[in-house]
Structures are given as C-alpha cells and as structure tokens.
Amino acid sequence: MRAFLSRHQPASTPRQWLLGGLGGLVAIALTGALTVFTGTPLLMAPFGASCALLFSVPNSPLSQPPNVIGGHLVATAVGLGVRAAFPDYWWAAALGVGIAIALMGALRVTHPPAGADPLVVFADAPELHYLVFPVLTGSLVLVATATIYHRLTGANYPIGKN
C-alpha cells in the first residue's frame, strides 16, 4: 500500500514549479496565437500534457524532442489507420491506443501524452492532413518553445546538449 501513497517524484523548488507553469502557459499561448494568426489548427488536447513533461521534467527521456514529435506522429498515424479500418467499432479506439503504445515503445519514442492521440482521432474523425496540422507542426512549435525557454531559464534541454 505504501507504494501507492508514496510520491516518487523528487521535490522541486517554488522557482521550478512556477517556471514549469509559465513555460506551459507560454507554449500553449504561442501555439494558440499561431493558430489564430495563420488560420491553421495547431492545438490539440494532448499538447497540454506534453507541456507538463516539457516544462516540469525536461530531463526525462519522455520529454525529449524525438519522443514528443515522434510519439505524437506515431500515435496519431496509428489512430488514423485503425479508424480507417474500423470506423464504427467501440473497441477500435482501445486497439489504437494499445498499438500506439507498443509501436512507440518499439521505436523508442514513447511519449505518454501521445497515448491519447488515437482517442482524439476517434472523437474528432480528422482527415490524413491532421498528421501535419496540428500534430507535426504543433509538436515542433512546442519543442522549439521548450528549447528556447529552457535556454533562457538555464535548464539543460534537450538532454545531451553541450
């Protein structure tokens, strides 16, 4: 029972919490503003969860650019493919999530927020171009924002960078 109640995440400082929240605010605001100014959709709900990783735990392997971008692309592509094959079956969304998780793991681009992408695909029924707008373009904006933001605030992102 203790394992269910213990917090395993290391303690952080008020500065870290505030910078994490501010980073998420900036990234989503910038992506939303670009959506308005370009008239092209760049936001989707899982991006909020991506920001939680990008700005709260930027050193996590799950927060790195290949994971954020690749994870969203893989999971959305799986969702689109499964929905095309099984559009009217309740269990197909679950199948899409399961396949997406397995494929992200196999490709080493696991990004937990992307696990929701097949559910978004089943709920919204987007066309194939959804892979580019908002998935690819939006995730690129988030990663670029995180990179610049962390440089300005002194965090090491992406990891492995000199």
DSSP file (Angstrom, degrees, kcal/mol; ACC not computed):
  #  RESIDUE AA STRUCTURE BP1 BP2  ACC     N-H-->O    O-->H-N    N-H-->O    O-->H-N    TCO  KAPPA ALPHA  PHI   PSI    X-CA   Y-CA   Z-CA
    1    1 A M    >>        0   0    0      0, 0.0     3,-0.9     0, 0.0     4,-0.9   0.000 360.0 360.0 360.0 -33.2    0.0    0.0    0.0
    2    2 A R  H >>  +     0   0    0      1,-0.3     4,-2.2     2,-0.2     3,-0.8   0.874 360.0  59.6 -59.0 -38.1    2.9    2.3    0.7
    3    3 A A  H 34 S+     0   0    0      1,-0.3    -1,-0.3     2,-0.2     5,-0.1   0.806 103.9  51.8 -62.1 -28.9    4.0    2.3   -3.0
    4    4 A F  H <4 S+     0   0    0     -3,-0.9    -1,-0.3     1,-0.2    -2,-0.2   0.718 117.2  38.1 -78.5 -20.8    0.5    3.7   -3.9
    5    5 A L  H << S+     0   0    0     -4,-0.9     2,-0.2    -3,-0.8    -2,-0.2   0.638  93.9  95.4-105.1 -18.4    0.8    6.5   -1.5
    6    6 A S  S  < S-     0   0    0     -4,-2.2     2,-0.7    -5,-0.2     0, 0.0  -0.534  70.7-132.8 -77.2 138.3    4.5    7.5   -1.7
    7    7 A R        -     0   0    0     -2,-0.2    -2,-0.1     1,-0.1    -1,-0.1  -0.827  20.8-175.5 -91.1 120.3    5.4   10.3   -4.1
    8    8 A H        +     0   0    0     -2,-0.7    -1,-0.1    -5,-0.1     3,-0.1   0.632  53.2  99.6 -92.4 -16.1    8.3    9.2   -6.2
    9    9 A Q  S    S-     0   0    0      1,-0.1     3,-0.1     3,-0.0    -2,-0.1  -0.553  83.1-111.5 -71.1 131.0    8.9   12.4   -8.0
   10   10 A P        -     0   0    0      0, 0.0    -1,-0.1     0, 0.0    -2,-0.1  -0.251  37.3 -97.4 -60.7 150.5   11.7   14.4   -6.4
   11   11 A A        -     0   0    0     -3,-0.1     2,-0.3     1,-0.0    -3,-0.0  -0.351  43.1-161.5 -64.4 148.5   10.8   17.5   -4.6
   12   12 A S        -     0   0    0     -3,-0.1    -1,-0.0    -2,-0.0    -3,-0.0  -0.849  17.3-104.7-129.6 169.1   11.3   20.7   -6.5
   13   13 A T     >  -     0   0    0     -2,-0.3     4,-2.2     1,-0.1     5,-0.2  -0.475  30.9-109.8 -90.3 160.3   11.5   24.4   -5.6
   14   14 A P  H  > S+     0   0    0      0, 0.0     4,-2.7     0, 0.0     5,-0.2   0.873 121.1  57.8 -55.2 -36.1    8.9   27.1   -6.0
   15   15 A R  H  > S+     0   0    0      1,-0.2     4,-2.8     2,-0.2     5,-0.2   0.925 106.5  48.3 -59.9 -43.7   11.0   28.5   -8.8
   16   16 A Q  H  > S+     0   0    0      2,-0.2     4,-2.4    -3,-0.2    -1,-0.2   0.907 112.4  47.7 -64.8 -42.0   10.8   25.2  -10.6
   17   17 A W  H  X S+     0   0    0     -4,-2.2     4,-2.6     2,-0.2     5,-0.2   0.942 115.1  45.6 -63.5 -45.4    7.0   24.9  -10.2
   18   18 A L  H  X S+     0   0    0     -4,-2.7     4,-2.7     1,-0.2    -2,-0.2   0.905 113.5  48.3 -67.0 -41.1    6.5   28.5  -11.4
   19   19 A L  H  X S+     0   0    0     -4,-2.8     4,-2.6    -5,-0.2    -1,-0.2   0.895 111.5  51.8 -64.9 -38.3    8.9   28.2  -14.3
   20   20 A G  H  X S+     0   0    0     -4,-2.4     4,-2.1    -5,-0.2    -2,-0.2   0.937 113.1  43.8 -61.7 -47.1    7.2   24.9  -15.3
   21   21 A G  H  X S+     0   0    0     -4,-2.6     4,-2.3     1,-0.2    -2,-0.2   0.909 114.4  49.4 -64.8 -42.2    3.7   26.5  -15.2
   22   22 A L  H  X S+     0   0    0     -4,-2.7     4,-2.8     2,-0.2    -2,-0.2   0.896 109.1  53.3 -64.6 -39.7    4.9   29.6  -17.0
   23   23 A G  H  X S+     0   0    0     -4,-2.6     4,-2.7     2,-0.2    -2,-0.2   0.926 109.8  47.3 -61.0 -44.9    6.6   27.5  -19.7
   24   24 A G  H  X S+     0   0    0     -4,-2.1     4,-2.5     2,-0.2     5,-0.3   0.911 112.2  50.6 -61.8 -42.2    3.4   25.6  -20.4
   25   25 A L  H  X S+     0   0    0     -4,-2.3     4,-2.6     1,-0.2     5,-0.2   0.941 112.7  46.0 -59.5 -48.4    1.4   28.9  -20.5
   26   26 A V  H  X S+     0   0    0     -4,-2.8     4,-2.8     2,-0.2     5,-0.2   0.923 113.5  48.9 -62.2 -45.5    3.9   30.4  -23.0
   27   27 A A  H  X S+     0   0    0     -4,-2.7     4,-2.3     2,-0.2    -1,-0.2   0.922 115.9  41.3 -64.4 -45.1    4.0   27.3  -25.2
   28   28 A I  H  X S+     0   0    0     -4,-2.5     4,-2.8    -5,-0.2    -1,-0.2   0.891 115.4  51.3 -71.6 -37.9    0.2   26.9  -25.4
   29   29 A A  H  X S+     0   0    0     -4,-2.6     4,-2.9    -5,-0.3    -2,-0.2   0.930 112.2  46.6 -62.5 -44.5   -0.3   30.6  -25.8
   30   30 A L  H  X S+     0   0    0     -4,-2.8     4,-2.5    -5,-0.2    -2,-0.2   0.925 114.3  47.0 -63.3 -44.5    2.2   30.8  -28.6
   31   31 A T  H  X S+     0   0    0     -4,-2.3     4,-1.7    -5,-0.2    -2,-0.2   0.904 114.2  48.0 -64.9 -40.6    0.7   27.7  -30.4
   32   32 A G  H  X S+     0   0    0     -4,-2.8     4,-2.1     2,-0.2    -2,-0.2   0.907 111.1  50.5 -65.2 -41.9   -2.8   29.2  -29.9
   33   33 A A  H  X S+     0   0    0     -4,-2.9     4,-3.0     1,-0.2     5,-0.2   0.911 109.3  50.9 -63.3 -41.8   -1.7   32.5  -31.3
   34   34 A L  H  X S+     0   0    0     -4,-2.5     4,-2.3     1,-0.2     6,-0.5   0.870 107.7  54.4 -62.7 -35.1   -0.1   30.9  -34.3
   35   35 A T  H  X S+     0   0    0     -4,-1.7     4,-1.6    -5,-0.2     5,-0.5   0.933 112.7  42.5 -61.2 -46.4   -3.4   29.0  -34.8
   36   36 A V  H  < S+     0   0    0     -4,-2.1    -2,-0.2     2,-0.2    -1,-0.2   0.934 117.5  44.9 -67.1 -47.1   -5.3   32.3  -34.9
   37   37 A F  H  < S+     0   0    0     -4,-3.0    -2,-0.2     1,-0.2    -1,-0.2   0.823 122.6  35.5 -71.5 -31.3   -2.8   34.3  -37.0
   38   38 A T  H  < S-     0   0    0     -4,-2.3    -1,-0.2    -5,-0.2    -2,-0.2   0.665  96.9-132.3 -94.4 -17.6   -2.3   31.5  -39.6
   39   39 A G  S  < S+     0   0    0     -4,-1.6    -3,-0.2    -5,-0.3    -4,-0.1   0.668  70.1 120.1  73.3  15.1   -5.8   30.2  -39.6
   40   40 A T  S    S-     0   0    0     -6,-0.5    -1,-0.3    -5,-0.5     2,-0.3  -0.953  70.8-116.1-115.8 127.4   -4.3   26.7  -39.3
   41   41 A P        +     0   0    0      0, 0.0    97,-0.2     0, 0.0    -9,-0.1  -0.442  43.6 158.4 -66.6 126.3   -5.1   24.4  -36.4
   42   42 A L        +     0   0    0     -2,-0.3     2,-0.3   -11,-0.2    99,-0.1   0.385  47.8  81.9-125.1  -2.8   -2.0   23.8  -34.3
   43   43 A L        +     0   0    0    -12,-0.1     2,-0.3   -11,-0.1    92,-0.1  -0.815  42.6 166.5-109.4 146.6   -3.5   22.8  -31.0
   44   44 A M    >   -     0   0    0     -2,-0.3     3,-2.1    90,-0.1     4,-0.4  -0.965  46.7-105.9-149.6 154.4   -4.9   19.5  -29.7
   45   45 A A  T >> S+     0   0    0     -2,-0.3     3,-1.9     1,-0.3     4,-0.6   0.835 112.7  61.8 -53.0 -43.8   -5.7   18.5  -26.1
   46   46 A P  H 3> S+     0   0    0      0, 0.0     4,-2.0     0, 0.0    -1,-0.3   0.717  88.3  74.6 -60.1 -16.6   -2.8   16.1  -25.6
   47   47 A F  H <> S+     0   0    0     -3,-2.1     4,-2.2     1,-0.2    -2,-0.2   0.809  87.7  60.5 -65.5 -27.7   -0.4   19.0  -26.1
   48   48 A G  H <> S+     0   0    0     -3,-1.9     4,-1.3    -4,-0.4    -1,-0.2   0.921 107.1  44.8 -62.1 -42.6   -1.3   20.3  -22.6
   49   49 A A  H  X S+     0   0    0     -4,-0.6     4,-1.5     2,-0.2    -2,-0.2   0.857 108.9  56.8 -69.0 -34.8    0.0   17.0  -21.1
   50   50 A S  H  X S+     0   0    0     -4,-2.0     4,-3.1     1,-0.2    -1,-0.2   0.909 104.5  53.2 -60.5 -40.4    3.1   17.3  -23.4
   51   51 A C  H  X S+     0   0    0     -4,-2.2     4,-2.6     1,-0.2     5,-0.5   0.862 100.8  60.4 -63.8 -35.1    3.8   20.7  -21.8
   52   52 A A  H  X S+     0   0    0     -4,-1.3     4,-1.5     1,-0.2     5,-0.5   0.915 113.7  37.0 -58.3 -41.5    3.6   19.2  -18.3
   53   53 A L  H  X S+     0   0    0     -4,-1.5     4,-1.6     3,-0.2     7,-0.3   0.933 116.0  52.3 -73.9 -47.4    6.5   16.9  -19.3
   54   54 A L  H  < S+     0   0    0     -4,-3.1    -2,-0.2     1,-0.2    -3,-0.2   0.843 123.8  26.4 -59.3 -35.5    8.4   19.5  -21.4
   55   55 A F  H  < S+     0   0    0     -4,-2.6    -1,-0.2    -5,-0.2    -2,-0.2   0.697 126.5  41.1-106.9 -21.5    8.4   22.2  -18.7
   56   56 A S  H  < S+     0   0    0     -4,-1.5    -3,-0.2    -5,-0.5    -2,-0.1   0.826 132.5  17.0 -93.6 -36.0    8.2   20.2  -15.4
   57   57 A V    ><  +     0   0    0     -4,-1.6     3,-1.9    -5,-0.5     6,-0.2  -0.492  69.0 159.4-134.1  64.5   10.6   17.4  -16.2
   58   58 A P  T 3  S+     0   0    0      0, 0.0   101,-0.3     0, 0.0    -1,-0.1   0.707  73.5  58.8 -64.5 -19.0   12.6   18.5  -19.2
   59   59 A N  T 3  S+     0   0    0     -3,-0.1    -5,-0.1    99,-0.1     5,-0.1   0.505  79.6 110.5 -88.6  -3.0   15.4   16.0  -18.4
   60   60 A S  S X  S-     0   0    0     -3,-1.9     3,-1.7    -7,-0.3     4,-0.3  -0.452  75.2-129.5 -67.5 140.9   13.1   13.0  -18.6
   61   61 A P  G >  S+     0   0    0      0, 0.0     3,-1.0     0, 0.0     6,-0.2   0.819 110.4  61.4 -57.7 -28.6   13.7   10.8  -21.7
   62   62 A L  G 3  S+     0   0    0      1,-0.2    -8,-0.1     5,-0.1    -9,-0.1   0.602 100.3  54.8 -74.5 -10.8   10.0   11.0  -22.3
   63   63 A S  G <  S+     0   0    0     -3,-1.7    -1,-0.2    -6,-0.2    48,-0.1   0.418  82.1 114.2 -99.8  -1.3   10.3   14.8  -22.7
   64   64 A Q  S X> S-     0   0    0     -3,-1.0     4,-2.4    -4,-0.3     3,-0.9  -0.356  79.6-107.5 -77.2 152.9   13.0   14.8  -25.4
   65   65 A P  H 3>>S+     0   0    0      0, 0.0     4,-2.6     0, 0.0     5,-0.6   0.847 117.1  51.2 -49.0 -46.0   12.3   16.1  -29.0
   66   66 A P  I 3>>S+     0   0    0      0, 0.0     4,-1.5     0, 0.0     5,-0.5   0.883 113.8  46.6 -62.1 -33.0   12.2   12.6  -30.7
   67   67 A N  I <>5S+     0   0    0     -3,-0.9     4,-1.6    -6,-0.2     5,-0.3   0.919 115.4  43.7 -73.0 -43.5    9.8   11.4  -28.1
   68   68 A V  I  X5S+     0   0    0     -4,-2.4     4,-1.7     3,-0.2     5,-0.2   0.973 125.9  31.1 -65.8 -54.3    7.5   14.4  -28.3
   69   69 A I  I  X5S+     0   0    0     -4,-2.6     4,-2.3    -5,-0.2     5,-0.2   0.958 126.2  42.1 -71.5 -51.7    7.4   14.7  -32.0
   70   70 A G  I  X<S+     0   0    0     -4,-1.5     4,-3.0    -5,-0.6     5,-0.3   0.901 113.3  53.1 -63.7 -41.9    7.8   11.0  -32.9
   71   71 A G  H  X<S+     0   0    0     -4,-1.6     4,-2.5    -5,-0.5     5,-0.3   0.930 111.8  44.8 -60.4 -45.9    5.4    9.9  -30.2
   72   72 A H  H  X S+     0   0    0     -4,-1.7     4,-2.2    -5,-0.3     5,-0.3   0.906 115.1  48.2 -66.0 -40.5    2.7   12.2  -31.4
   73   73 A L  H  X S+     0   0    0     -4,-2.3     4,-2.4     2,-0.2    -2,-0.2   0.943 114.9  44.6 -64.4 -46.7    3.2   11.3  -35.1
   74   74 A V  H  X S+     0   0    0     -4,-3.0     4,-2.5     2,-0.2    -2,-0.2   0.947 115.8  45.8 -62.7 -49.6    3.3    7.5  -34.5
   75   75 A A  H  X S+     0   0    0     -4,-2.5     4,-2.4    -5,-0.3    -1,-0.2   0.885 114.9  46.7 -65.4 -38.8    0.2    7.5  -32.2
   76   76 A T  H  X S+     0   0    0     -4,-2.2     4,-2.9    -5,-0.3    -1,-0.2   0.915 111.4  51.4 -69.6 -41.6   -1.8    9.7  -34.4
   77   77 A A  H  X S+     0   0    0     -4,-2.4     4,-2.5    -5,-0.3    -2,-0.2   0.915 111.0  48.9 -60.4 -42.3   -0.9    7.7  -37.5
   78   78 A V  H  X S+     0   0    0     -4,-2.5     4,-3.0     2,-0.2     5,-0.3   0.942 111.1  50.1 -61.1 -47.2   -2.0    4.5  -35.7
   79   79 A G  H  X S+     0   0    0     -4,-2.4     4,-2.4     1,-0.2    -2,-0.2   0.917 111.5  47.9 -58.3 -44.4   -5.2    6.2  -34.7
   80   80 A L  H  X S+     0   0    0     -4,-2.9     4,-2.0     2,-0.2    -1,-0.2   0.909 114.2  47.1 -62.8 -42.1   -5.9    7.3  -38.3
   81   81 A G  H  X S+     0   0    0     -4,-2.5     4,-1.9    -5,-0.2    -2,-0.2   0.926 114.1  45.3 -67.1 -45.0   -5.1    3.8  -39.6
   82   82 A V  H  X S+     0   0    0     -4,-3.0     4,-2.8     1,-0.2    -2,-0.2   0.902 113.2  50.9 -66.4 -40.0   -7.2    1.9  -37.1
   83   83 A R  H  < S+     0   0    0     -4,-2.4    -1,-0.2    -5,-0.3    -2,-0.2   0.876 108.7  51.9 -65.8 -35.8  -10.1    4.3  -37.5
   84   84 A A  H  < S+     0   0    0     -4,-2.0    -1,-0.2    -5,-0.2    -2,-0.2   0.889 116.3  40.6 -65.4 -37.7  -10.0    3.9  -41.3
   85   85 A A  H  < S+     0   0    0     -4,-1.9    -2,-0.2     1,-0.2    -1,-0.2   0.860 133.7  19.4 -78.1 -36.4  -10.1    0.1  -40.9
   86   86 A F  S >< S+     0   0    0     -4,-2.8     3,-1.0    -5,-0.2    -1,-0.2  -0.552  70.6 158.5-134.8  67.1  -12.7    0.0  -38.1
   87   87 A P  T 3  S+     0   0    0      0, 0.0    -1,-0.1     0, 0.0    -3,-0.1   0.768  73.8  39.2 -69.0 -26.2  -14.6    3.3  -38.0
   88   88 A D  T 3  S+     0   0    0     -5,-0.0     2,-0.5     4,-0.0     3,-0.1   0.094  88.0 103.5-115.9  24.3  -17.7    2.2  -36.2
   89   89 A Y    X   -     0   0    0     -3,-1.0     3,-1.2     1,-0.1     4,-0.5  -0.923  58.6-148.2-113.0 129.8  -16.5   -0.2  -33.6
   90   90 A W  T >> S+     0   0    0     -2,-0.5     3,-0.6     1,-0.3     4,-0.5   0.825  98.8  54.4 -61.1 -33.6  -16.2    0.9  -29.9
   91   91 A W  H 3> S+     0   0    0      1,-0.2     4,-2.1     2,-0.2    -1,-0.3   0.623  88.0  79.8 -78.9 -13.1  -13.2   -1.4  -29.3
   92   92 A A  H <> S+     0   0    0     -3,-1.2     4,-2.5     1,-0.2    -1,-0.2   0.844  87.5  55.8 -67.4 -33.2  -11.2    0.1  -32.2
   93   93 A A  H <> S+     0   0    0     -3,-0.6     4,-2.2    -4,-0.5    -1,-0.2   0.916 108.9  48.0 -64.0 -41.0  -10.2    3.2  -30.1
   94   94 A A  H  X S+     0   0    0     -4,-0.5     4,-2.6     2,-0.2    -2,-0.2   0.904 110.4  51.8 -64.2 -40.9   -8.7    0.8  -27.5
   95   95 A L  H  X S+     0   0    0     -4,-2.1     4,-2.8     1,-0.2     5,-0.2   0.916 108.8  51.5 -60.4 -43.3   -7.0   -1.1  -30.2
   96   96 A G  H  X S+     0   0    0     -4,-2.5     4,-2.5     2,-0.2    -2,-0.2   0.909 110.2  48.1 -61.0 -43.6   -5.5    2.1  -31.5
   97   97 A V  H  X S+     0   0    0     -4,-2.2     4,-2.5     2,-0.2    -2,-0.2   0.935 113.3  48.1 -62.8 -46.2   -4.2    3.1  -28.0
   98   98 A G  H  X S+     0   0    0     -4,-2.6     4,-2.2     1,-0.2    -2,-0.2   0.920 114.1  45.1 -62.0 -45.1   -2.7   -0.3  -27.5
   99   99 A I  H  X S+     0   0    0     -4,-2.8     4,-2.9     2,-0.2     5,-0.2   0.907 112.2  52.8 -65.4 -40.6   -1.0   -0.4  -30.9
  100  100 A A  H  X S+     0   0    0     -4,-2.5     4,-2.8    -5,-0.2     5,-0.2   0.924 110.0  47.7 -61.2 -44.9    0.3    3.1  -30.5
  101  101 A I  H  X S+     0   0    0     -4,-2.5     4,-2.1     2,-0.2    -1,-0.2   0.932 114.3  46.7 -61.8 -45.6    1.8    2.3  -27.1
  102  102 A A  H  X S+     0   0    0     -4,-2.2     4,-2.5    -5,-0.2    -2,-0.2   0.920 114.5  46.4 -62.9 -44.2    3.5   -0.8  -28.4
  103  103 A L  H  X S+     0   0    0     -4,-2.9     4,-2.3     2,-0.2    -2,-0.2   0.891 110.2  52.2 -69.6 -39.7    4.8    1.0  -31.5
  104  104 A M  H  X>S+     0   0    0     -4,-2.8     5,-2.6    -5,-0.2     4,-0.6   0.921 112.3  48.1 -60.0 -41.1    6.1    4.0  -29.6
  105  105 A G  H ><5S+     0   0    0     -4,-2.1     3,-0.8    -5,-0.2    -2,-0.2   0.924 110.9  49.3 -63.8 -44.4    8.0    1.5  -27.4
  106  106 A A  H 3<5S+     0   0    0     -4,-2.5    -1,-0.2     1,-0.2    -2,-0.2   0.864 116.2  42.7 -63.0 -36.0    9.4   -0.4  -30.3
  107  107 A L  H 3<5S-     0   0    0     -4,-2.3    -1,-0.2    -5,-0.2    -2,-0.2   0.461 109.8-123.6 -89.8  -2.1   10.6    2.8  -31.9
  108  108 A R  T <<5S+     0   0    0     -3,-0.8    -3,-0.2    -4,-0.6    -4,-0.1   0.879  80.8 113.5  60.0  41.3   11.9    4.2  -28.6
  109  109 A V      < +     0   0    0     -5,-2.6    -4,-0.2    -6,-0.2     2,-0.1  -0.139  38.3 163.1-128.2  35.8    9.8    7.4  -28.9
  110  110 A T        +     0   0    0     -6,-0.4   -39,-0.1    -5,-0.1   -43,-0.1  -0.377   5.8 167.7 -62.1 128.2    7.4    6.8  -26.0
  111  111 A H    >>  -     0   0    0     -2,-0.1     3,-2.1     1,-0.1     4,-0.6  -0.855  26.6-150.0-141.9 101.1    5.6   10.0  -25.0
  112  112 A P  G >4 S+     0   0    0      0, 0.0     3,-1.7     0, 0.0     4,-0.3   0.806  93.5  58.2 -48.6 -41.8    2.7    9.3  -22.6
  113  113 A P  G >4 S+     0   0    0      0, 0.0     3,-1.6     0, 0.0     4,-0.2   0.841  97.7  63.5 -58.8 -28.7    0.6   12.3  -23.7
  114  114 A A  G X4 S+     0   0    0     -3,-2.1     3,-1.7     1,-0.3   -67,-0.1   0.717  82.4  78.3 -68.0 -19.2    0.6   10.8  -27.2
  115  115 A G  G << S+     0   0    0     -3,-1.7     4,-0.3    -4,-0.6    -1,-0.3   0.749  90.7  55.6 -58.9 -21.9   -1.2    7.7  -25.9
  116  116 A A  G X> S+     0   0    0     -3,-1.6     4,-1.9    -4,-0.3     3,-0.6   0.623  83.2  88.4 -83.0 -14.4   -4.3    9.9  -26.0
  117  117 A D  H <> S+     0   0    0     -3,-1.7     4,-2.5     1,-0.3     5,-0.2   0.883  83.6  52.4 -58.3 -43.9   -3.9   10.8  -29.7
  118  118 A P  H 3> S+     0   0    0      0, 0.0     4,-2.3     0, 0.0    -1,-0.3   0.870 108.6  52.6 -60.6 -32.6   -5.9    7.7  -31.1
  119  119 A L  H <> S+     0   0    0     -3,-0.6     4,-2.1    -4,-0.3    -2,-0.2   0.894 108.5  49.8 -67.3 -38.8   -8.8    8.7  -28.8
  120  120 A V  H  X S+     0   0    0     -4,-1.9     4,-2.8     2,-0.2     5,-0.3   0.918 109.8  51.9 -62.9 -43.0   -8.7   12.2  -30.2
  121  121 A V  H  X S+     0   0    0     -4,-2.5     4,-2.4     1,-0.2    -2,-0.2   0.916 111.6  45.9 -60.4 -44.3   -8.7   10.8  -33.7
  122  122 A F  H  < S+     0   0    0     -4,-2.3    -1,-0.2     1,-0.2    -2,-0.2   0.854 116.2  46.1 -69.0 -33.0  -11.8    8.6  -32.9
  123  123 A A  H  < S+     0   0    0     -4,-2.1    -2,-0.2    -5,-0.2    -1,-0.2   0.880 124.8  29.6 -75.3 -38.4  -13.6   11.5  -31.2
  124  124 A D  H  < S-     0   0    0     -4,-2.8    -2,-0.2    -5,-0.2    -3,-0.2   0.671  86.5-146.0 -98.6 -19.6  -12.9   14.1  -33.9
  125  125 A A     <  -     0   0    0     -4,-2.4    -3,-0.1    -5,-0.3    -4,-0.1   0.924  31.2-176.2  52.1  52.7  -12.6   11.9  -37.1
  126  126 A P        -     0   0    0      0, 0.0     2,-0.1     0, 0.0    -1,-0.1  -0.229  23.1-110.0 -75.8 168.6  -10.0   14.1  -38.8
  127  127 A E    >   -     0   0    0      1,-0.1     3,-1.8    -2,-0.0     4,-0.2  -0.330  40.5 -90.3 -86.8 175.5   -8.5   13.6  -42.2
  128  128 A L  G >  S+     0   0    0      1,-0.3     3,-2.2     2,-0.2     4,-0.3   0.813 120.3  70.4 -58.9 -33.8   -5.0   12.5  -43.0
  129  129 A H  G >> S+     0   0    0      1,-0.3     4,-2.6     2,-0.2     3,-1.4   0.650  76.0  84.9 -62.0 -12.7   -3.7   16.1  -43.1
  130  130 A Y  G <4>S+     0   0    0     -3,-1.8     5,-2.0     1,-0.3    -1,-0.3   0.780  78.3  67.0 -57.7 -27.3   -4.2   16.1  -39.3
  131  131 A L  G <4>S+     0   0    0     -3,-2.2     5,-2.3    -4,-0.2    -1,-0.3   0.842 111.3  32.0 -62.3 -32.8   -0.7   14.5  -39.1
  132  132 A V  I <4>S+     0   0    0     -3,-1.4     5,-2.5     1,-0.3     6,-0.3   0.895 117.0  59.2 -89.9 -48.2    0.8   17.7  -40.4
  133  133 A F  I  <5S-     0   0    0     -4,-2.6    -1,-0.3     1,-0.2   -91,-0.2  -0.934 126.9  -6.4-126.3 105.5   -1.7   20.2  -38.9
  134  134 A P  I  >5S+     0   0    0      0, 0.0     4,-2.5     0, 0.0     5,-0.5  -0.972 132.5  53.4-105.2  -9.7   -1.8   20.1  -35.9
  135  135 A V  I  ><S+     0   0    0     -5,-2.0     4,-2.1     2,-0.2    -3,-0.2   0.943 117.5  26.3 -62.8 -62.3    0.3   17.1  -34.9
  136  136 A L  I  ><S+     0   0    0     -5,-2.3     4,-2.2    -6,-0.2     5,-0.2   0.965 128.6  42.2 -65.2 -53.0    3.7   17.6  -36.6
  137  137 A T  H  ><S+     0   0    0     -5,-2.5     4,-2.1     1,-0.2    -2,-0.2   0.920 116.5  48.0 -63.9 -44.6    3.6   21.4  -36.7
  138  138 A G  H  X S+     0   0    0     -4,-2.5     4,-2.2    -6,-0.3    -1,-0.2   0.908 112.2  48.4 -63.1 -42.9    2.2   21.8  -33.2
  139  139 A S  H  X S+     0   0    0     -4,-2.1     4,-2.4    -5,-0.5    -1,-0.2   0.860 109.9  53.0 -68.7 -32.8    4.6   19.4  -31.7
  140  140 A L  H  X S+     0   0    0     -4,-2.2     4,-2.6    -5,-0.2     5,-0.2   0.904 108.6  50.1 -64.5 -40.7    7.5   21.2  -33.4
  141  141 A V  H  X S+     0   0    0     -4,-2.1     4,-2.6     2,-0.2    -2,-0.2   0.918 111.1  49.3 -63.0 -43.1    6.3   24.6  -32.0
  142  142 A L  H  X S+     0   0    0     -4,-2.2     4,-2.6     2,-0.2    -2,-0.2   0.931 113.4  45.1 -62.5 -45.6    6.2   23.0  -28.5
  143  143 A V  H  X S+     0   0    0     -4,-2.4     4,-2.5     2,-0.2    -2,-0.2   0.904 114.2  48.9 -66.3 -41.2    9.7   21.6  -28.7
  144  144 A A  H  X S+     0   0    0     -4,-2.6     4,-2.4     2,-0.2     5,-0.2   0.918 112.7  48.4 -63.6 -42.7   11.1   24.8  -30.2
  145  145 A T  H  X S+     0   0    0     -4,-2.6     4,-3.0    -5,-0.2     5,-0.2   0.927 112.0  49.0 -62.7 -44.5    9.4   26.8  -27.5
  146  146 A A  H  X S+     0   0    0     -4,-2.6     4,-2.7     2,-0.2     5,-0.2   0.902 110.4  51.5 -61.6 -41.6   10.7   24.5  -24.8
  147  147 A T  H  X S+     0   0    0     -4,-2.5     4,-1.7     2,-0.2    -2,-0.2   0.946 115.7  39.6 -61.6 -49.8   14.3   24.7  -26.2
  148  148 A I  H  X S+     0   0    0     -4,-2.4     4,-2.2     2,-0.2    -2,-0.2   0.927 116.3  51.4 -66.1 -45.2   14.3   28.5  -26.3
  149  149 A Y  H  X S+     0   0    0     -4,-3.0     4,-1.7    -5,-0.2    -2,-0.2   0.920 110.8  47.2 -59.4 -46.3   12.5   28.7  -22.9
  150  150 A H  H  X>S+     0   0    0     -4,-2.7     5,-1.8    -5,-0.2     4,-0.9   0.848 109.7  53.4 -68.9 -32.6   14.9   26.4  -21.2
  151  151 A R  H  <5S+     0   0    0     -4,-1.7     3,-0.4    -5,-0.2    -1,-0.2   0.914 111.0  47.4 -63.8 -41.2   18.0   28.2  -22.6
  152  152 A L  H  <5S+     0   0    0     -4,-2.2    -2,-0.2     1,-0.2    -1,-0.2   0.806 116.7  42.7 -69.9 -29.3   16.6   31.4  -21.3
  153  153 A T  H  <5S-     0   0    0     -4,-1.7    -1,-0.2    -5,-0.2    -2,-0.2   0.434 115.6-109.8-100.0   0.0   15.9   30.0  -17.8
  154  154 A G  T  <5 +     0   0    0     -4,-0.9     2,-0.2    -3,-0.4    -3,-0.2   0.564  69.1 138.1  88.8   9.1   19.1   28.0  -17.5
  155  155 A A      < -     0   0    0     -5,-1.8     2,-1.0    -6,-0.2    -1,-0.3  -0.573  58.4-117.1 -85.8 153.8   17.8   24.4  -17.8
  156  156 A N        -     0   0    0     -2,-0.2    -5,-0.1     6,-0.0    -1,-0.0  -0.787  43.6-171.9 -92.2 100.1   19.6   21.8  -19.9
  157  157 A Y        +     0   0    0     -2,-1.0     2,-0.1     1,-0.2   -98,-0.1  -0.989  62.6  27.1-145.5 135.9   17.2   20.9  -22.7
  158  158 A P  S >  S-     0   0    0      0, 0.0     3,-1.3     0, 0.0    -1,-0.2   0.667  97.9-120.0 -70.5 161.6   17.3   18.8  -24.7
  159  159 A I  T 3  S+     0   0    0   -101,-0.3     3,-0.1     1,-0.2    -2,-0.1  -0.336  96.3  38.0 -68.9 152.1   19.5   16.4  -22.7
  160  160 A G  T 3  S+     0   0    0      1,-0.4    -1,-0.2    -4,-0.0     2,-0.2   0.327  84.6 132.3  89.5  -7.2   22.8   15.5  -24.1
  161  161 A K    <         0   0    0     -3,-1.3    -1,-0.4     1,-0.1     0, 0.0  -0.545 360.0 360.0 -76.9 140.8   23.3   19.0  -25.5
  162  162 A N              0   0    0     -2,-0.2    -1,-0.1    -3,-0.1    -3,-0.0   0.462 360.0 360.0 -82.0 360.0   26.6   20.7  -24.7
